[in-house]
Every structure is written in C-alpha cells, then in structure tokens.
Amino acid sequence: MTEDQTIDAVLDANYWSKATPASAAQKTNRKALPLDVKKALVAVSEKKALTAEQSGVLTSAGLGELDPKNTTWKFSEVKTVAVPVKESPVASPFAISLATARCWISTAEVQKWSFATQSFGWKRQVDWCADGTKVTSRHRDFPSVGYTDFTFHYRGASDIQANAVGGWQVRTYQSGTFEQCPWNLGCTSTYRPWIEFYLYGNSTQQIYKGV
C-alpha cells in the first residue's frame, strides 16, 4: 500500500463523515487531493495543532475553513427571564424580581465562528419553577438552531438527560450535532456543542457549555 493509499484509509476511518455518505464525485475529489493536503487533514482529524506550513497548505487548497486555528467558539451569557405568577400583580415578566419569582425561562447558546463569520449557533431553553426549597417543574426543555452557514448541516440533538423534579436540584443535559460539508468533498468534521443546566430549589442555577 502506498503512502497516499494509507493516508486515504486513515481519513476514511477517522475524518470523513459516516452519517452522510459522499457521492461518487465527492469520493473522487477526496482521492485527488494533493498528498500534503491529506496529511494536513490527518492532523486535523487527530486534533493536533497545525504547523504554519500545514495551515498554508489548506488555505492554498481553498480549505482554510477546515483549519481549527480559524475557529472561535463563543458561549453566550445565560439569559433568565422571570415569569409572572397568579399571585403577582406585575404584568410584565421583565419587571418581576428573580428573587421573588417562582418560575423562570433560561436560555443559553454555543456559537462557532470562522474568519470572523458565524458558522452556526445552537441554543437550549428550559422553563422551570421552584418554591424556595425544591424544583417543582421543568415543563419545557428544548433545543433550537440559530444562524447556520450553508456549509454546515444540523443533524439533530441527543436525548435529554435529566433527573426528576421534586428535589433540591435538577440537572438537564443535551448536545447537538453539526457536520461541516464543503460541497466538493462531502461532509467532514463533526461538531457536538452541549449545554448543561443545574437548577436549584432556591431559584439559583448553574450553566455549563462546551463542544
């Protein structure tokens, strides 16, 4: 087996998407990539820092967006809005104090940026209530997609992992899946942003985000 064939086998196993089969033309384009480009993609697949030469190779081949150096992750601040309850005379959810509210809407987002342009955004929202000592409700908990660049495809979200309400703490976790799909090569890198909420009976919360 030649060096080129060996690298093709490594990329087939570790880099190109299994979820989205490439067309015959895209497979041909992959095989036709110059050897130095393929070696750079192997480094990407192994999550290694690319050398300046490797970065230049990808840029020259028109594949600079596949270079991890050009990716920036942004983790938005969590937004929490208090929801009016029947006992409250306040009509506006923005006017009610979080300290005295009983229900809240919390949202968070993970964004991928490349070359100062947003690639995609993935959000989660959870609606919940607490009575001061326990979380009494987690009645809506769902993901949504913000802006998505045409080279990225959303493949859906994992099942929510959450424990039951009624105790001091509720943890709810979920991840999404995006594939990066240069049109001439088919789909390559897979990104899995995740957001995790910890909700507490005293109306406080902690949120963790990553990819």
PEGICOR-V48303 format. One record per backbone hydrogen bond with DSSP energy under -1.0 kcal/mol. CO is the residue of the C=O (numbers start at 1). NH is the residue of the N-H. E is the energy in kcal/mol with one decimal. If there is no record, write none. Layout:
co: [CO;CO]
nh: [NH;NH]
e: [E;E]
//
This chain:
co: [2;3;4;5;6;7;8;9;10;11;11;23;24;25;26;27;28;30;34;35;36;37;38;39;40;41;42;43;44;51;52;53;54;55;56;57;58;59;63;64;67;68;70;72;74;79;81;85;92;97;102;103;104;105;106;107;108;109;110;111;112;112;113;114;117;119;120;121;122;123;124;125;126;127;128;129;129;134;135;137;140;142;144;147;149;151;153;156;161;167;168;170;171;172;173;174;175;177;178;179;180;182;182;187;189;191;193;194;195;196;197;198;199;200;201;204;206;208;210]
nh: [6;7;8;9;10;11;12;13;14;15;16;27;28;29;30;31;32;33;38;39;40;41;42;43;44;45;46;48;47;55;56;57;58;59;60;61;63;62;66;67;70;71;115;113;111;107;105;88;95;101;130;83;128;81;126;79;124;76;122;74;119;120;72;117;114;149;112;146;110;144;108;142;106;140;104;136;137;131;166;129;127;125;123;121;152;181;179;177;173;135;201;199;163;197;161;195;158;155;191;153;188;185;186;17;180;178;176;210;174;208;172;206;170;203;132;200;198;196;194]
e: [-2.4;-2.4;-2.2;-2.1;-2.0;-2.7;-2.6;-1.8;-2.5;-2.4;-2.1;-2.4;-2.0;-2.2;-2.1;-2.1;-1.7;-1.3;-2.1;-2.4;-1.6;-2.1;-2.0;-1.8;-1.9;-2.7;-1.7;-2.6;-1.7;-2.5;-2.3;-2.1;-2.1;-2.3;-2.6;-1.5;-3.3;-1.6;-2.1;-1.5;-2.2;-1.9;-1.1;-2.8;-2.8;-2.4;-2.2;-1.8;-1.1;-1.2;-2.5;-2.6;-2.4;-2.5;-2.5;-2.3;-2.2;-1.9;-2.7;-2.5;-3.6;-1.3;-3.0;-1.6;-3.1;-3.8;-2.4;-2.8;-2.6;-2.0;-1.9;-2.4;-2.6;-1.1;-3.1;-1.6;-1.5;-2.1;-2.7;-2.1;-3.3;-2.5;-3.1;-1.1;-2.0;-4.0;-2.5;-2.0;-2.6;-2.8;-2.1;-3.0;-1.3;-2.7;-2.7;-2.2;-3.0;-3.4;-2.9;-2.4;-3.6;-1.7;-1.8;-2.1;-2.5;-2.6;-2.6;-2.1;-1.5;-2.6;-2.4;-2.2;-2.4;-1.7;-1.9;-2.2;-3.0;-3.0;-2.7]
//
